[in-house]
Amino acid sequence: MPPLVILSKAAAAKLAALPEIERSAALAALEDLPRKFGQPHLHSGLGIRRLRSDVFEFRASRTLRGLFYRETGRIYVDRFGGHDEIRDYLRNRR
């Protein structure tokens, strides 16, 4: 059974505020994420990469990235943003 995807309030708010085309792409990526995470041959289209030991990034659209971490049976999507937004968030999150 694939892990459950849970969005933080910040991620849900950003997703709701996106233009329709970008929101559709992000929702499609969220649907693929639980099935493809941890399977490198499958997740290449999502561009999943490890940013820290427990934090990962996926490509939700051409310009939008999703930041997530995984716990047993769950994937927590913490936020969406551009490359620079994600980098700045991680830098300030320490």
matplotlib code that plots the C-alpha trace (Angstrom):
import matplotlib.pyplot as plt

x = [0.0, 1.5, 2.0, -0.6, 0.2, -0.5, -0.3, 0.7, -1.6, 1.1, 1.3, -2.5, -2.8, -0.1, -1.7, -5.1, -3.7, -1.9, -3.2, -5.3, -2.6, 0.0, -2.4, -3.3, 0.4, 1.1, -1.9, -0.7, 2.7, 1.2, -0.7, 2.5, 4.6, 3.6, 3.9, 7.2, 9.2, 12.0, 12.0, 14.6, 13.6, 10.1, 10.6, 12.9, 10.0, 9.3, 12.9, 13.0, 16.2, 17.4, 18.1, 18.9, 19.1, 15.3, 14.0, 13.3, 12.2, 10.0, 9.2, 5.5, 5.7, 8.4, 8.9, 7.2, 8.9, 7.4, 9.3, 8.5, 9.7, 8.6, 7.7, 6.4, 3.4, 3.1, 4.6, 4.3, 4.4, 5.6, 5.4, 5.4, 7.6, 10.1, 13.7, 14.8, 11.8, 12.6, 16.2, 15.5, 12.9, 15.4, 18.2, 15.9, 14.4, 17.5]
y = [0.0, 3.4, 5.9, 8.5, 12.1, 14.8, 18.6, 21.2, 24.3, 26.3, 23.7, 23.5, 27.3, 27.7, 24.9, 26.5, 29.9, 28.5, 29.2, 26.2, 24.8, 24.8, 23.5, 20.6, 19.8, 19.9, 17.6, 15.1, 15.1, 14.6, 11.6, 10.1, 10.8, 7.9, 5.3, 6.5, 7.7, 5.3, 3.8, 5.7, 4.3, 5.5, 8.8, 10.4, 12.4, 13.9, 15.0, 13.8, 14.6, 14.6, 18.1, 16.9, 13.6, 13.6, 16.3, 15.8, 17.9, 17.0, 18.8, 19.7, 21.8, 23.4, 26.2, 24.8, 22.5, 20.6, 20.0, 16.9, 14.4, 10.8, 9.0, 5.4, 5.1, 8.9, 11.6, 15.1, 17.9, 20.9, 23.5, 24.5, 27.1, 28.0, 26.8, 30.0, 29.9, 26.3, 27.1, 30.2, 28.3, 25.5, 28.0, 29.7, 26.5, 25.1]
z = [0.0, -1.0, 1.8, 2.6, 1.4, 4.0, 3.2, 5.7, 6.0, 4.1, 1.3, 1.0, 0.9, -1.8, -3.8, -3.6, -4.7, -7.8, -11.3, -12.6, -15.0, -12.3, -9.7, -12.0, -12.5, -8.8, -8.1, -10.7, -9.1, -5.6, -7.0, -8.4, -5.4, -3.0, -5.8, -7.1, -4.1, -3.3, -6.8, -8.8, -12.2, -11.7, -9.9, -12.4, -13.9, -10.5, -10.1, -6.5, -4.7, -1.1, 0.3, 3.8, 5.5, 6.1, 3.7, 0.0, -3.0, -6.0, -9.2, -9.2, -12.4, -14.5, -11.9, -8.8, -6.3, -3.3, -0.1, 1.8, 4.4, 5.0, 8.2, 8.3, 6.0, 5.4, 3.2, 4.7, 2.0, 4.0, 1.3, -2.4, -3.9, -6.5, -6.2, -4.4, -2.0, -1.0, -0.5, 1.6, 3.7, 4.4, 5.3, 7.8, 9.2, 10.9]

ax = plt.figure().add_subplot(projection="3d")
ax.plot(x, y, z, "-o")
ax.set_aspect("equal")
plt.show()
